[in-house]
Amino acid sequence: MTGRAAGLSAYIAVTAAYWAFMLTDGALRMLVLLHFHTLGFSPVQLAYLFVLYEIAGIVTNLSAGWIAARFGLTSTLYAGLALQVAALIALTRLDPGWTVGASVAFVMLVQGASGVAKDLAKMSSKSAVKLLAPATGGGLFRWVALLTGSKNAVKGFGFLVGAAGLATIGFVATLWVMAAALGLILIAVRVSMPPGLPEGRKDAKFSELFSRSRNVNWLSVARVFLFGARDVWFVVGIPIYFYAVLSDGSEAGNRTAFFMIGTFMAIWIILYGAIQAAAPRILRANARSEADLVGAVQRWALMLCAVPAVLTGLVATQSEPVAWLTLSLVVGLMTFGVLFAVNSSLHSYLILAFTRDDRVTMDVGFYYMANAAGRLLGTLLSGLTYQTGGLPLCLGTAAIMVALSALAAGKLKPQTSQGAIA
C-alpha cells in the first residue's frame, strides 16, 4: 500500500470511529436533558449538568493538541473512545435516591469525562483532514466540510436515538446499549487501523500550544461567540420551552413530548450537517480566492444575526405560547441552522487554511478550545437567561453574540492576495 493510500485508509477509519462516537454524544445529551427535566431540575440546574462538559473541552483541546503532536493522532482517538465508554457505564450507577445536589455533582463529573472524550476524538479527526486532504482543486474545504457535515448529521440522529431510547427502554438500558456498541467499535478500530497517520514527534513543547498567528487568534474569538450564540438557546431554552408547549404532564404526554423534541433537535442537527457538507458548493469555493472567503465570514455572520433578532421580537409580543408562534420558531430556528452551518463550515476550513502542517494539531486544539469556551458561555447563559427572562432573553442574547462574532471576523486577513484556493 502506498503512503497516500495508507493515509486515506487511516482517515476513513478515524472518520468512521468519530461517527460512532458522535452518535453516542448526541444521544447522551438528549438523555440527560430530558431525564433530569422530568425529575424536576430547574433550567439553571440543567445547565449545570453540562458545564463541566464544556470546561473539560477547553482544557482538553489545548492538551490534546500537544499529546497528539508528541504521541500521534491514533493515541488520542483510542483514548477518547475508551473514555466515552467508561462515562456511559458510570452514568448507569446514578442512584435515584441521591439528593439533587449529589446527583448534579455526579452527572457533572461524568459529563466532564465525556467532554474530554469528545474533544480527544474531534481533534484527531479534524487534524487528519489537514494532513491527508488533496492539495489541489479545493480538496481541503471539501474534505473538512464533508467530515464536519456528516459528523453533525450523525449527532443529530443521536438526539433522536436518545429521546427514543428514553421513551421506550429507559435511561439506564439506553446507556448500556450505547456503551456496548461503542466498546465493540473501539476494539474493531484498534485491531484494523491501517498505518498512515503521524506517530508524533518527541520534541513537541507544551508552550507551542498557544498560537502566535493573528488570524488563528481572531478566528478563535469569532468561534467563541458563534457557538455561544447557538447554545444559548439550543441547550436549555428551546427544549424546555417546547416541553412546556407539548406535554400535558402525564406519562403519555411526556413520551409524546420526548419524541417531538428529539425529532426537532435531530432534524435541526441533520440539516445543519447537510448544509455544512454542501457549503463548498453553496459558496462556489473552488472558484474563489482566499480573500473572497475570508471576507465572506463577516457577511454570513451578519445575515445570521438577523434571525434571532427577528425571533426575539416575535416572542416578546406574546405572553403565552400560541400555535403560530411555535411554528414561527421552528421555521426561524431551521433558517438559523442553515446560516449557522455556512458560518461554521467557513470557520472550519479557515482554521486549516491558516495553520501549518507542523502545527496543525496545536492550532486545531487551540481553535477548538475557543469552540468549547463558546459552548460553555452559551450553556451557562442558556439556563440563566431562560430562568430570568424566558425565551426572549435567550434569543436576544444569541443575536448579540452573533454580532460580536461578526466583529471578530472582520479582523481576519487573507494570507494570499490572489489566486483560487488550492
N, C-alpha and C positions, 0 to 999 in steps of 0.2 A: 504493500500500500504506500502510495506517495505521501509526502509530508502534508500536501494540501488536502488530499482525500482523507487522510487520517484526522486532520484538523476538522474537516467538515463532519465526519462521523462523530467526533468528540462533541462538537457543537450541537448536533442533533440529540445526542444522549443527554447533554446538560439541559437542553430545552424541554425534552420530554419529562425529565425529573422535576423541572421547575413548574411545568403544567400541573403535575400531580400534587406538588406542594401547594400551589395556589388554589387548587380545588378545596383542599382541607382548610386553607387560610380563610377563604370566603365563607365556607360552611361554619367554621368555628365562630367567626364574628357574629353571624346571624343567630346561631345557637345561644351564645352568651347574652346578646342584647335582648332577645325575645324571652328567653327563660327567666332572666332576672327581672325583667319588667313585670312579668306575671306574678313574681314573688313580692312585688310591691316596692321595688327600688325606685327612688326618685330620679329625674333626669340627671342631676349632678352626680348621684351615686353611680348611675350607669356610665357616665363619662369617666369617672374614676377607674372603672374596671379596665379601661383601655389606655390609661395614662402611662403606666409603666411599659406597655407595649411600644408606645411611641418614644418614650425616653430611651428604652433599650435600643431602638433603631438609631438614635443619634450617636450613642457610644459605639454600637456595633459597626456601623458603616465606616467610621473612622478607623477602628482597629482591624476590621476585616480587610480593608484595602491593604494594610501593611502585612497582615497574615498571609493573604493571597500572594502578594509580591514576594514574600520570603519563602513560603512553603508550597505554593502552587494553588491553582483555582479548584482542582478537584478536592483538596482538603477542606476548603470552606463549604463546598457543595455537600459533601458527605456529613459534615458537622451540622449543617442546617437541617438536613432531612432527619438525622438521628435525634436532634433536639426537639423537633416538632413532634415526633412520635412520643418522646418522653413527656412533653407538655400535654398532649391529648390524654395519655394514660393518667397523668397526675390529676387532671380535672375530673376524672371519674371518681376520685376519692373525696370530692366535696360532700360534706355531711349536711343534710337539710336541717339538722338540729343545731347547727352553729348559729351564733349571733350574727346580725347584719355586719358588724364591724369585722368579725373574724372571716366571714365569707368574702367581703370586699377585699381584705388583705390577701387572702389565699388566691383568689382569682386574679388579682393584680400581679402577684408573683408569677403565676402560671402564664398569664398573658405576656408578662415581661420576657419569659423564656421563649414564648412563641414569636415575639418580636425580634429577638436575637436570631432565631432560626430563619425567619423570613428574610432578613437582610443579609445573612450569610449566603443564602441561596440566590437572592436577587443580584448581589454584587458579582457572584461567579458568572451568572448568565449574561448580564449586561457587558461585563468586561470581555467575555468571549467574542461578542459581536465585533468589537473594535479590532481584535486580533485576527479574526477569521473571515470577515466580510470581504467580498470582492472590492478591489481598489478602484474600479472604473464603473462608469455607467450609473452613478447614483446608488451603488450597491450598499454603501454604509447606511444611508437613510432607509432603503427598502428593508434591509435585514433588521435594523433596530425597530422599525415600525411594525414589522411582522411579529417579532418576538413580543414586543410590548402589547400590541393589539390582541394577539392570541392569548397571552397570559391573562389579560383583563377579561376576555370573553370566558375563559375557563373559571376565573374567580367569580364572575357573575353567575355562572352555573352553580358554583359552590354556594352562593347565597340561597339559591332555590333548594339545593340539596340539604342545607342546614335547616331551613324552615320546614321542608317536607319531613326530614328526619325527626324534628321536634314534635310535629303534629301526628306522626304515625308510631314510630318505635320508641320515642322518648329521648331525653337528654343524654343519659349515660350510655344507652345502647348505640346511639349515633356516634358518640366519641370512640367507643371500642371498634366499631366497624371502620372508621377513618384511620385509627391507629394501626390496625392490622393491614389495611390496604397500603398505607404509606410505608410501613415496615417492609412489606414484600417488594415494593418498588425500590427501596433503598438497597436491598440485597441484590436485586436484579441489575441495577445500575453499577453497583460496586463490582460485581463479577464481570460484567460485559463492557465496561468503559474502555473504549479504544484509546490509543495514545493520540497526542495532537495538541493538548493544552500545555501552557508553560508550567514548569515544575518549580519555579521560584528562583530567586537569587539571594544568596546569603548576606550580601552587603546592603540590603534594603534597610534604611534607617527610619525609625518611627517619626522623626522630625520632618520627614519628607511628606507626611500626610497633609499638611496644611498648604493649600495651593497658593502660588505666587502669581497666578495668571489673573489679570484684571477681568477678562471675560468669564472665566470659570467662577470667580467670586460674585460678579453681578448676576450671572445666570442662576447661581445658587440662591441669591436673595430673591430673585423673581420666583424661583421654585417654592420657597418658603410660603410666600403669600398666595401663590396659585393653589397649592394643595390645602393651605389653611382655609381658603375660600370655599373649597368643596366640602371639607369635613365639618365645617361649622354648621352646615345643615344636614349633611349626609349621615353623620354618626348617631346622633340622638334626635335632633329636631323633627325631621321628616318621618322617620319610622314611628316615633311616639305620636305625632300628630295624626298619621294615618291610622294607627291603632285606635285612637280615640274616636275617629270617624267611623271605622269599620266594625269594631267589636261592641256587642251589647253586654259584655261581661260574663256571659255563660260559657261553658266549656266548648260548645259547638261554635259560638260566636268567636271565641279566641282562636279556635282551629281555622276557621274561615279567614280571620284577620291575618294569622300567621302566613297562610298560603298566599294571600293577596299582597301582603307587604313583601314577602320573599320574592314573589314573582316580579313586582315592580323593581325592587333593588337588583334582581338578576337581569331583567331586561335593560335597565339603565347601564349596568356594568358591561353587558354584552354589546350593547350599542356603542358604548364608549370604546370598547376594544376593537370593534369592527371599523369605526371611523379612524382610530389610531392606525390600524393596518393599512387603510386606504389613504392616509394623509399624504404620502409622496405623490399619488395621482391627483388628489384634490389640489395640492399646491403646485403641480407640474414641476416637481423639484429637479428632475433630470435636465430641464432646460433653463434653469435659473441659476444665477450666480450666488455665491455665499452671501454677498452683500444684500441681495434681494431677500433671502431667507432670514437673515439677521434682522432686517427692517420689518419683516412680516410679523415677528414675535409681538411687538408692541401693538400693531394694528389688530391682530386677532385677540389680544388681551382686552383691548378697548371694546370690541364687539361683545366679548363675553361679559364684560361689566354691565352692559345694558340689561341683561336678562334678570339677574337677581334684583336690580334696581326697580324694574317694572313689576316683578312679582311682589316686592315689598309693598309697593303702592296698592296692589290689588288686595293683599291680605289685610293691610291696615284699614281698609274700608269696611271690613266685615267683623263683627264681634263674635259670630258663631259660624261653624263650618256649614257651608252650603254646597250643593252639587256642582254648580258652575265654577265655584272657586277650587274645589278639588280637581275637577277636570283641567282647569287653567294651570294648576300647579303641576299636574302630570305632564301636560304639553310643554310648559315652560322649563321644567327640570330636564325633560328629554332634549330640548333645544340647548340648554346649558351643557348637557353631556356631549352633544355634537361639537360645540365650540370649544369646550374644555379639552376634548380629545385632540383636536388640531393643535391647541396650545401645548399640551403635554408632549405630543409627538415631536413638535419643533424643539422643545427643550431637550428631549432625549437624544435627538440627532445632534444638536449643537454641542452637548457636553462631550460627545465622542469626537466631533469635528475639532473642538478646541484643544483636546488633550493630545499628548504624545504617546507612542506605543510604550515607552519605558516608564510612563507614569500612569497608565490607564487605570489600574486597579485603585490607585490612590486618589486620582481626581474623581473617578466614578464614586468611590467611597465618600469623598468629601461632599460631592453633589447630592448623593442620597442621604447623607447626614442632614443636609438642608431640607430635603424632602420630608424626612422624619420629623424635623423640627416644625415644619409647617403643619404636618398632621397632628402633632402634639398640640400646637397652638389652636388648631381648628377643633380638636377633640375637647379641650378644656372649655373653649368658648361655646361649643355646641350645647353642652349641658347648662352652662351658666346663662347664656343668652336666652335659651328656651325657658328656663325656670324663672327668669326675671322679666323678660319682655315677650315671651312667646315666639311664634314663627316669624312675625315681622322683624323682630330684632335679629334673629338668626340670619334671615335673608339680607337685611340691611348691612349687617356685618360682613357678609360674603361679598357684597358689592364694593364695599370699602377696600377689602383685602385684594380683590382683583385689580382695582385701580392702583394700589400700591405695587402690585406685580408688574403692571404696565409701565409704571415709572421706572422700576429697576431694569426692565427690558430695554428701555430707551437708552441705557448706558452701554449696551453691547456694541462692539465694533467688529466689522469683518476682518478676518486675518489676511484675506487676499482682496485685492481691489478689482479683479476681473476674472473672467473665465467661469464656465459652468462647473458645478460641483462634480468632483471625481467620485 
